[in-house]
Each structure stands twice: as structure tokens, then as C-alpha cells.
Amino acid sequence: MRYPLHNNSCMVFIAWYCLLLSCQKDASADKPEQGAANLQVHLKAIVDGQPLIFGKIYKNAFGEDFSVKTFKFYLHGIELINSQTNNTYRVDKSNHFLINTADSSASYIQLSIPSSVYDRITFILGVDSISNVSGAQTGTLDPAKGMFWTWSTGYIMAKLEGNSPVAATPDHVIEYHIGGFKGTENVLRKISLTFPSLQKVDLKPGSQSMININANINTWFNHTHPIRISQNPVSMNPGNLATRIADNYSNMFTVVEIVNE
Amino acid sequence: MNKIATRSTLIILFVTATASMIMNACKKTDGDQLQRTSPLSFTIPKGFPPPFYQFTNNPLTQERFDLGKKLFYDGRLSKDGNFPCASCHQQSAAFATFDHDLSHGFNNQFTTRNAPGLFNMAWHKELHWDGGINHIEVQPLAPITAANEMAEDINSVISKLQADPKYRRMFKLAYGDETINSQRMLLSITQFVSLMVSGDSKYDKMKAGKATFNVYEESGYKLFQAKCASCHQEPLFTDFTYRNNGLKMNAFLKDFGRMRITNQKEDSLKFKVPSLRNIFQTFPYAHDGRFNSINQVLDHYSTGIQDSPSLDPLLKNKIPLNATEKFYLVQFLATLTDSTFINDKRFAEQQ
């Protein structure tokens, strides 16, 4: 190499510059004061194209009856993207949101973001691996939320509970507690969603927009992998069944509507 | 205090102080509160490595420690009030259960394992016989919520604590306001348990040149170093690994150990190597308490080991020991009793 010193200095400069940039980004992510606007991301559970009714009996793709009692999941690492300009707004990755569609106050995410035009949203479904190994947490990650395995440390990233007559379990319960963050057991899934044709989040300073997202429970049983309730009524630990179900439910989201107010 | 211990204490104090400063910077109120509390130091016994748990986000204070102690001895952490942490972790037994093979829990149930002694926990990277708990702060949630142990719900514990004015006062003293949540509860229990350091046995005194072994103890120590120390590594007397030491699986308990956590066949029947410190207090022995005496354990290693695919390679040929060698080993193991720790009033229930 002819100019090793020069190259090294260059690298150091670039590294510092990146550091500087990342600091600035963090700061702006925390306080988007200049031209901030409100964005609400609403998540609605649906089955067979209709809003989920808890306790109602549905059929999965294999004709197995089931009803739903609990449906919750964590997400974090939300990004709003303008795919034309590549302008991206990243919500602080350590912010975790626990979505519980049974509770109207816990079925949407309220964000304050820089006013701009966005046409895509991405997020990570689940709890980041660091939070799974960092000891006692509070807020949405409080183990008292019931989304935590106490005997083999880790968060339940998504939970679907209910009943099915074909489940050979006490009281025919079905319990899918999906978690795992290590290696092949990792159920964290990046979700990347486009908006309906011609619709965009168009935020002006002080204005508000809504992204309405459907979460289709049918996918849990049949998308990439067929999961028959009769064979697998329960998933209670990390492993192959959990990752297959995660593969399936990573396809459950669809943006159905953007509302700019 | 000797030089190394002083230096280690300083390092921990420094780390704690730095953490406090960071917390001060980020969370003004918590920082102000910390200044009003009484800091505690964590002393690393001479010759010990630095602990794995560094109290980075959990600055040690007397108030948080005292709260942790009250919680540790409080039956209200269990469903029927009868099973505080201390029901299975008794100080006279080095915080194991005295003379019980399997622990007892809610509604006359047995657990599937023998309660291990609690000491030098800050050096453990993972907790439990199977290593299922990856962080000391969340360990208490396992016994609290297990149906055959304390059988309680986290929210229900928090509600019971919130209803008690004494707890509200203690949480305020420790954390600056009366908020009672699982995180504060867990951080306090962690402080109490992590400060249980055992490093003042005759063995430690011998190492420090303050005591001498008699000829039996000395012979036992040499045997120990030759035949046992690769797994029961000094000075903590465990290397914190998981191994299958050739115990035949109890057909009723069907406990596969570490495999339950990793789902890996090669982890079948592996359990964490237990520390041998305070071994005279922690009988019965093994993950299911099947051995009533140290002699039975030594008999197992010399003649009882069962072969299986995951048997530890170091035990393929067993550990041949004659009667005299066993006698010497027992004499040495007796030097690992730490009476200072077992009688330390800091860890005793407040009367």
C-alpha cells in the first residue's frame, strides 16, 4: 500500500464522522421538535378478513375450529421511510411496544416524528436480544406483563391463546407462546410494509396521520408452514416449532389505510 | 485489608461510582436519591477473580440491601404466605435447605431439584442447575411463579407489597419514591443475595498464610487438586460448566437438566458443577439430593458412574479412590466451611 498513513487517518476521520452522525441522529430521534408531527400506528386483529371477536369460533385452513382468548405481541425498531428520497426516520430501537388488540389503549402506537412524506413502514416483531439478557426491566418490558419466561429467561415475543376442540390438552386450550433470541431459535422478524397504492403519510408540522394495519391471525396456522392445531396445540419454548410459527406470523400484517388529517 | 482485596474493592467502587454518575446525568431524581442513601461496597476475597455481576445498573446501597433482605424473608412473596425465599435457602445450611433432598413448595408439593446453597452468586453467569436463568436479577421470578414452589403471580406480589405502608416507606428510602414495581423488587433482592460472599474458610485462611492444614487436610488437598479440581476449580470450586457426571436419571422426575433449556441432545443429563464451598452444610447432594453424605458422593465417583452418550469425558474411567483417599478428601472438604459467612448477622432474618 502506498499511503498507509494517509489511509489510516482517512479511516479514523470517517469513523469519527460516522460516530458524529450517529450521535446527531439519536439526538434528533429523541426530540423531533422542528416541524414535529403526530403519527398513530393502529393495529387491528382480524380473522377471515373480519375484525377478531374474542371467543367466537373460527376455522383455520385445515378446517380445525378455534377461538381466541389472548392475542399480544411486542414490536420495536420502527422506521418510517420515503422510498423515493430514502429519507428515513428511526424510532429509538430500545423503545418496545406491547400490542394488545383486546385493549383499545394498547392497540396503537403514538409517535412524534419529523413532518415529511413517508410511503413505507418497517419494524422488528419481538423483543431485541439485548433486552432478553439484561436483567430486571420495567415499563412495557416489565415481566409482570406476563410476556416473560421465568424458568428459562427470555421474552414471549408473541402470544396467541384460546381453545380448540381438536386440541388434546386440558380444557382443549391452545397456547402459542413464541420466543427465542439465540442463533437458530431466533424468532425476531423484520416486517417491511408498503402502503396501499397512491397512499402516503403526508405530515405537516403539527398535523396528524394514521397508519391502519391489520394483523391476520389465520397466518399463524398456515402461511409458509402448515401448523395443525391437532398436532401442535401448544408451543411453550424456543425451538423449531416456534420459529416456524414466527415465519408464518411474520406475514400477518397488511397496511390497509393511511389517514392524513 | 490486604492489597489485592483493597484494589478489587476500589475497582468495584469505581464502577459503581461511574454507574451512579451516569445515572445522575440521565435521571436527576434517582441521582439525588442515591446521594441521600448510604453506599455499600462489594469486597472481593483475596484470590477471587472479578465477579461476573458488577452492579452496573444497580448501585449498592444499605437501603436497597435492607429492602432485599426483608423481601427474602417475607412469605408474602408466595401464594399462601408460607414460602419465603428463606424457606428453601436457610443461612445455617449456607442458604441451601437443611437435610432436604427435594425442596418443598406450595400445597405439599415437591420440586424436582435440591435447593443449592446461595453464596458467591455474583460470580455466576447463569443461574439454576440447568443454567436456564441468564441474569441474576430475574432469578427470583422463577421460584416466585413456579406452581410447585412459591406459586404466586408477579402482579399479586407487587399488590401485596404496595398495600403495606412499611414497604412503601422502604421503597421510598431505597429509590426516592413509593413506586413499587418488579424491577425495584428484583434489584433489591439481587443486592441482598449478591453480597452473600463466602471466602473466609480455613482453606482461604491457609491460602492467606493465616492457618495451616494438618497432614490429613494437606493430603486431601493434594488429592483434590489431582482428581477433582478440573471441574471444581479453585477458588470458587466450580468452573460454572454443565456436565453429565454419570447419575442415573430418576425415572419419576425425568429431569434431563440443561437439555430442557438448550433443546440440544448433547446437553442431556447435564447439570451445573456445584461449588464445594460449605459442602458440610449443604447436604444432601446432587441436583436431586440423592446422596445423603459426602462419602456416598465419593462412592459414586469411584464406582457408581453410569455411562451414557453425554457422560463427561473426564469421567469415562470413573475416579478411582480407595478408603484412605476418601477419608483425606473429606478432611480437606471440611476446610471449605465458612463459619463467618454462616453466622454473618447481615444475612440473618431481622428479629
Interface residues (C-beta under 8 A of the other chain):
Chain A: N132 V133 S134 G135 A136 Q137 T138 D142 P143 A144 F148 T150 W151 S152 T153 G154 E185 N237 P238 G239
Chain B: N57 G132 I133 N134 H135 I136 E137 V138 L141 A142 I144 T145 A146 I154 N155 I158 N181 S182 Q183 L186 L187 T190 R260 I261 N263
